[in-house]
Amino acid sequence: HAEPLIAVTSLPHPTKGEQIIVLYRELPLTPQEIIEQMIAKDLPRLWIPHLDGFRPVDSIPVLGTGKLDLAALKQKAEESEPRI
């Protein structure tokens, strides 16, 4: 199984409930271009990640079956949070 290049999860957000987090090893476009294309397609704003939700990572965690390891993905998202 090839390792995924992009995975999406969410983290708690203090005022919005949840924040979409896009973990990526490689992107076909810049995060700003991705957001602009999503807006142009009239997707609900709730489905569109904020710029600070795009987080580069060295690897995307997968299980032995090749499926995403959702628990490890969430942990990696927590660890990738910008330091305040």
Secondary structure as GFF3:
##gff-version 3
##sequence-region A 1 84
A	DSSP	beta_strand	6	13	.	.	.	ID=ss1
A	DSSP	beta_strand	17	24	.	.	.	ID=ss2
A	DSSP	alpha_helix	31	40	.	.	.	ID=ss3
A	DSSP	three_ten_helix	45	47	.	.	.	ID=ss4
A	DSSP	three_ten_helix	51	53	.	.	.	ID=ss5
A	DSSP	beta_strand	54	56	.	.	.	ID=ss6
A	DSSP	alpha_helix	70	79	.	.	.	ID=ss7
###
